[in-house]
Amino acid sequence: MITTHSPLHIELRLLRYFVAVAEELHYARAAERLGIEQSPLSRAIRDVENQLGIQLFERTSRSSRLTGAGQVFLDESRRVLATLNNAVASAQSAARGYRGNLRIGICDSHAHPRIISLLARCREEQPDVNIRIFDMPFAQQVRGIQQGLLDCGVAFSNKVGSELIAEAIWSETLSVVTPAKHPLLRHARVELKDAVQYPMILCHPEVGSGCYDQLMRVLQEITTPLQVVDYATSLGLMLTLVGAGYGIGFAIASYMQTLRRTELGTRPIADKAPTMTTYLLRRAGVPMEPMASFTRRAREAMSGDPTRDVPAS
């Protein structure tokens, strides 16, 4: 049986209101975020539900949570708003004289020299391409590429399914990161078996960035039981916890070489130092410009010095 429906005309303003409430799950916080009063926000959400003819939230006297239909509508609303934002940005880029756009997703853990060098080279060699960087977790990068909202992503995971390609573009040596005053800093190089004797701060496994998986492949060779005292959802949080003395951590060596934080110490890992592999995520098939040029430069960066083109601080 085929059913037909007359088209709905939901204002973009109402979509933004819905997304804010769905993400906050608290009307007062959502209203503050939007800069409006709570009463008109509540009416707006009821208007959206009435127009759709479905219930988006399950409400109690103390809380609200999304229904199954509400979660689907949230995902699609985010996509619609992101598409609109991309359209506006592309039009503005064209008006400023850019001849192409490149939208790249990068997670917090990839704020390191090789990425900086790659982006600097792209800007220098293709100044007519407007490169836009989006800070987002791995799962959002995958969805963004699948939906055409991103051209590529940079991540530690290659679990992208059959629709996308995850190409290993370089591997970086890991270092041990410690508080500024720590027994491990007495050594010029640290044995991994000695490092794991201390409490550790690791990447959070539920973030799904690939950082945790790669670290565990390194640490699983150690027979000593691991003392994981906390999991960090970002590189910045891990470094903060380490600096505060909660434990030691692991980070890309080239990144730590450029980071000057007096509360942290770092040492290379002895013998065959473990590495972390970075993947370039993109849609399958032959890439079009400017994605093709970016892919080529990323491959060339594999053999380069990760600190060579980093501006001095």
C-alpha positions as CSV (number, residue, x, y, z in Angstrom):
1,M,0.0,0.0,0.0
2,I,1.4,3.4,-1.0
3,T,0.5,6.4,1.2
4,T,1.0,10.0,0.2
5,H,1.6,12.9,2.5
6,S,1.4,16.6,1.9
7,P,4.8,18.3,2.4
8,L,5.5,19.8,5.8
9,H,6.8,23.3,6.2
10,I,8.8,23.4,9.5
11,E,10.8,26.5,10.0
12,L,14.5,26.1,10.4
13,R,14.2,28.1,13.7
14,L,12.1,25.3,15.1
15,L,14.6,22.7,14.0
16,R,17.3,24.6,15.9
17,Y,15.1,24.7,18.9
18,F,14.4,21.0,18.8
19,V,18.1,20.1,18.4
20,A,19.0,22.3,21.4
21,V,16.3,20.6,23.6
22,A,17.3,17.2,22.3
23,E,20.9,17.7,23.1
24,E,20.4,19.3,26.5
25,L,17.4,17.3,27.6
26,H,16.6,20.2,29.8
27,Y,14.4,23.1,28.7
28,A,16.0,25.7,31.0
29,R,19.5,25.0,29.7
30,A,18.3,24.8,26.1
31,A,16.5,28.1,26.4
32,E,19.7,29.7,27.9
33,R,21.7,28.3,25.1
34,L,19.3,29.7,22.5
35,G,19.0,33.0,24.3
36,I,15.2,32.8,24.6
37,E,12.6,32.3,27.3
38,Q,11.7,28.8,28.4
39,S,7.9,29.3,27.8
40,P,8.1,30.0,24.0
41,L,10.6,27.2,23.6
42,S,8.2,24.7,25.2
43,R,5.4,25.9,22.9
44,A,7.7,25.6,19.9
45,I,8.5,22.0,20.6
46,R,4.8,21.2,21.0
47,D,4.2,22.9,17.6
48,V,6.9,20.6,16.0
49,E,5.3,17.5,17.5
50,N,1.8,18.6,16.3
51,Q,3.0,19.3,12.8
52,L,4.8,15.9,12.6
53,G,1.9,14.1,14.4
54,I,4.4,12.2,16.5
55,Q,5.8,12.4,20.1
56,L,9.5,13.4,20.1
57,F,10.0,13.4,23.9
58,E,8.9,11.3,26.8
59,R,8.3,13.7,29.6
60,T,8.1,13.2,33.4
61,S,7.8,15.8,36.1
62,R,11.6,15.7,36.5
63,S,13.1,14.9,33.1
64,S,12.7,14.5,29.4
65,R,14.2,12.0,27.0
66,L,13.9,11.3,23.3
67,T,11.6,8.7,21.9
68,G,12.8,6.4,19.2
69,A,11.2,8.7,16.6
70,G,12.7,11.7,18.4
71,Q,16.2,10.2,18.0
72,V,15.7,9.6,14.3
73,F,14.4,13.2,13.9
74,L,17.4,14.5,15.8
75,D,19.8,12.8,13.5
76,E,18.0,14.1,10.4
77,S,17.6,17.6,11.8
78,R,21.4,17.8,12.5
79,R,22.0,16.7,8.9
80,V,19.6,19.3,7.5
81,L,21.2,22.1,9.5
82,A,24.7,21.0,8.6
83,T,23.7,20.9,5.0
84,L,22.4,24.4,5.2
85,N,25.5,25.6,7.0
86,N,27.7,24.0,4.3
87,A,25.6,25.7,1.5
88,V,26.0,29.1,3.2
89,A,29.7,28.6,3.7
90,S,30.2,27.4,0.1
91,A,28.4,30.4,-1.3
92,Q,30.4,32.8,0.9
93,S,33.6,31.1,-0.2
94,A,32.7,31.5,-3.8
95,A,31.9,35.2,-3.2
96,R,35.3,35.7,-1.7
97,G,37.0,34.2,-4.8
98,Y,37.7,30.6,-3.6
99,R,37.4,28.0,-6.4
100,G,36.9,25.0,-4.3
101,N,36.1,23.7,-0.8
102,L,37.7,21.0,1.3
103,R,35.9,20.0,4.5
104,I,38.1,17.9,6.9
105,G,37.1,16.3,10.2
106,I,39.8,16.1,12.8
107,C,39.5,14.9,16.4
108,D,41.2,16.4,19.4
109,S,43.9,13.7,19.5
110,H,45.2,14.8,16.1
111,A,46.4,18.3,17.1
112,H,50.0,17.4,16.3
113,P,52.8,18.6,14.0
114,R,52.3,16.4,11.0
115,I,48.7,17.6,10.6
116,I,49.9,21.2,11.0
117,S,52.5,20.8,8.4
118,L,50.0,19.1,6.0
119,L,47.4,21.9,6.3
120,A,50.1,24.6,6.0
121,R,51.3,23.0,2.7
122,C,47.8,22.8,1.4
123,R,47.1,26.5,2.1
124,E,50.4,27.5,0.5
125,E,50.1,25.4,-2.7
126,Q,46.3,25.8,-3.2
127,P,45.4,29.2,-1.8
128,D,42.2,29.3,-3.9
129,V,40.8,26.3,-2.0
130,N,38.8,27.1,1.1
131,I,39.8,24.5,3.7
132,R,37.4,24.1,6.6
133,I,38.4,22.1,9.7
134,F,35.8,20.5,11.9
135,D,36.7,19.2,15.4
136,M,34.6,16.0,15.9
137,P,34.8,12.5,17.2
138,F,35.5,9.5,14.9
139,A,31.9,8.3,14.7
140,Q,30.7,11.8,13.6
141,Q,33.4,12.0,11.0
142,V,32.2,8.7,9.5
143,R,28.6,9.9,9.4
144,G,29.6,13.2,8.0
145,I,31.6,11.6,5.1
146,Q,28.8,9.2,4.4
147,Q,26.2,12.0,4.2
148,G,28.4,14.3,2.1
149,L,28.9,16.8,4.8
150,L,32.6,16.2,5.0
151,D,35.1,15.4,2.3
152,C,37.5,13.4,4.5
153,G,38.5,12.7,8.1
154,V,41.7,12.1,10.0
155,A,41.5,9.5,12.8
156,F,43.2,6.7,14.6
157,S,40.6,4.1,13.6
158,N,40.0,2.3,10.3
159,K,36.6,0.8,11.2
160,V,34.6,2.6,8.5
161,G,32.6,-0.2,6.8
162,S,32.4,-0.9,3.1
163,E,31.2,2.6,1.9
164,L,34.4,4.4,2.9
165,I,38.1,4.0,2.6
166,A,40.5,4.2,5.6
167,E,44.1,4.6,4.2
168,A,47.0,4.5,6.6
169,I,49.0,7.6,5.9
170,W,51.6,7.7,8.6
171,S,52.7,6.2,11.9
172,E,54.0,8.2,14.9
173,T,56.2,7.0,17.7
174,L,54.6,7.0,21.2
175,S,56.2,8.6,24.3
176,V,55.4,8.2,28.0
177,V,53.9,11.3,29.5
178,T,54.3,11.8,33.3
179,P,53.8,14.5,35.9
180,A,56.8,17.0,36.1
181,K,58.2,15.2,39.1
182,H,58.1,11.5,38.5
183,P,60.5,8.6,39.1
184,L,60.4,7.6,35.4
185,L,62.0,10.9,34.5
186,R,65.3,9.7,36.0
187,H,65.8,7.6,32.8
188,A,66.7,8.9,29.4
189,R,64.5,6.2,27.9
190,V,61.7,4.2,29.6
191,E,61.1,0.5,29.3
192,L,57.4,-0.1,28.7
193,K,57.4,-2.8,31.4
194,D,58.6,-0.2,33.9
195,A,56.0,2.4,32.8
196,V,53.1,0.1,33.3
197,Q,54.0,-0.4,37.0
198,Y,52.4,3.0,37.6
199,P,48.8,4.2,37.5
200,M,47.7,5.1,34.0
201,I,45.2,7.5,32.3
202,L,44.1,5.9,29.0
203,C,41.8,6.9,26.1
204,H,38.2,6.2,26.9
205,P,37.1,3.0,25.0
206,E,33.6,4.3,24.4
207,V,34.8,7.3,22.5
208,G,35.6,4.9,19.6
209,S,38.4,7.1,18.2
210,G,40.7,4.1,17.7
211,C,43.2,5.5,20.2
212,Y,42.2,3.0,22.9
213,D,42.3,0.1,20.5
214,Q,45.8,0.9,19.3
215,L,47.1,1.5,22.8
216,M,45.7,-1.8,24.0
217,R,47.4,-3.7,21.2
218,V,50.7,-2.3,22.5
219,L,49.9,-2.9,26.2
220,Q,48.5,-6.4,25.8
221,E,52.1,-7.7,25.3
222,I,52.8,-6.7,28.9
223,T,52.0,-9.5,31.4
224,T,51.8,-7.1,34.3
225,P,48.2,-6.2,35.3
226,L,47.4,-2.7,34.2
227,Q,46.6,0.0,36.8
228,V,44.1,2.1,34.8
229,V,42.8,4.8,37.3
230,D,40.8,6.8,34.8
231,Y,39.8,7.1,31.1
232,A,40.0,10.4,29.3
233,T,37.6,11.4,26.5
234,S,40.2,13.7,24.9
235,L,43.9,14.2,24.6
236,G,43.6,17.5,26.5
237,L,41.8,15.9,29.4
238,M,44.4,13.1,29.5
239,L,47.3,15.6,29.7
240,T,45.4,17.6,32.4
241,L,44.9,14.5,34.6
242,V,48.6,13.5,34.1
243,G,49.8,17.0,34.9
244,A,47.7,16.9,38.1
245,G,49.4,13.7,39.2
246,Y,46.6,11.2,38.7
247,G,48.8,8.9,36.6
248,I,51.0,8.6,33.5
249,G,49.8,8.5,29.9
250,F,50.9,8.0,26.4
251,A,51.0,10.5,23.5
252,I,52.6,11.0,20.1
253,A,56.2,11.9,20.5
254,S,56.3,14.7,17.9
255,Y,53.3,16.4,19.5
256,M,54.9,16.3,23.0
257,Q,58.2,17.8,21.6
258,T,56.3,20.9,20.5
259,L,54.2,21.2,23.7
260,R,55.7,23.3,26.4
261,R,53.9,22.5,29.7
262,T,55.9,22.8,32.8
263,E,53.6,20.4,34.7
264,L,54.4,17.5,32.3
265,G,57.4,15.4,31.6
266,T,58.0,13.1,28.6
267,R,60.4,10.3,27.8
268,P,60.8,8.1,24.7
269,I,60.1,4.4,25.0
270,A,63.2,2.1,24.9
271,D,63.9,-0.6,22.4
272,K,61.4,-0.8,19.5
273,A,59.1,2.1,20.4
274,P,55.4,1.5,19.7
275,T,53.6,3.6,17.2
276,M,50.2,5.0,16.6
277,T,48.8,4.8,13.0
278,T,46.8,7.7,11.5
279,Y,44.2,7.0,8.8
280,L,42.7,9.2,6.1
281,L,39.0,8.5,5.8
282,R,37.2,9.3,2.5
283,R,34.5,8.0,0.2
284,A,35.4,5.0,-2.0
285,G,36.3,5.7,-5.7
286,V,38.7,8.1,-7.4
287,P,38.6,11.4,-5.5
288,M,37.9,14.6,-7.4
289,E,39.8,17.9,-6.9
290,P,40.7,19.3,-4.4
291,M,40.3,16.0,-2.4
292,A,42.8,14.3,-4.8
293,S,45.5,16.8,-4.1
294,F,44.9,16.6,-0.4
295,T,45.2,12.7,-0.5
296,R,48.4,13.0,-2.5
297,R,49.9,15.4,0.0
298,A,48.9,13.2,2.9
299,R,50.7,10.3,1.4
300,E,53.8,12.4,0.8
301,A,53.7,13.5,4.4
302,M,54.3,9.8,5.5
303,S,58.0,10.1,4.8
304,G,58.5,13.6,5.9
305,D,59.8,15.0,9.2
306,P,56.7,15.7,11.3
307,T,58.4,18.7,13.0
308,R,60.1,20.2,9.9
309,D,57.4,22.8,8.9
310,V,56.0,23.5,12.3
311,P,56.3,27.2,13.2
312,A,58.6,28.0,16.1
313,S,56.8,29.0,19.3
